[in-house]
Amino acid sequence: MTAVWRVFFALSIVLLAFLGLSVPYVEPGTATFVVALLSFGMLGVMLVGSSVFIYFDWDPFEEVKLTS
């Protein structure tokens, strides 16, 4: 499952790089600027989340073993 998180991590870095390249061409106060900020926030959350999942090696489909 770590491979999936690594793909999310790499894609978020690539998309953040593209977004960073577009910053000089976006005028503050426009609708495009708002969309860029929202995209930055969502990609940042995806980057942080995937890095945490990679660090803790979290598998959401792993069977939970209950002790009784």
N, C-alpha and C positions, 0 to 999 in steps of 0.2 A: 504494500500500500504506500510505502514511502516514495515509490516512483511517481505516483499520482501527485503527491504533495510537491515533489521536486519539479514536476511539469508546471503546476500552478505557480510555484515560486519563480521559475524561469520566465514564464509568460508575464507575470506581473512586473518583473524587472524590465523586460523588453517594452511593454506598454508604457511603463513609467518613463523610460528613456525617450520614446516617441512623444509622450506628453511634454517632457522637458524640452525637447527640440521645438515644440510648437509655442512655448511660452513667449518668446519675443514677438510673435505675430498676433497675439491675442490682446485686445484692448480692454483694460479694466473698465468695469461698469456695463459691459455688454452681456447678452445672454450666453455667448460663447465662453466668456470668462467664467460664468457661473457653472456651466457644464464642465469646463476644465477643472474647476475646484471640486465639484462632486466626483468627477472621475478620479482625481488625485486621492480623495478620501477613500473611495471604494477600493482602489488599487492598493493603497497603503494598508488598509485592513486585510486585504487578501494576502499581501506580502508578509505582514506580521503574523497572521493566522497560520499560513503555510509554514513559516519558519518555526513557529512553536510546535506545530504538529510533527515536523521533521525532527526537531530536537528531542521531543518526548516519544518519538516513534509510535504515534497513535494510530491505531487501526479501528475505524468505526464499525467494521463488520466482524470484529473478533467476538467469539462467543464469550459471554460473561459466565464465569464459573461461580456458582453460589455455594457457599458452605453452610451446612446445616447440622 
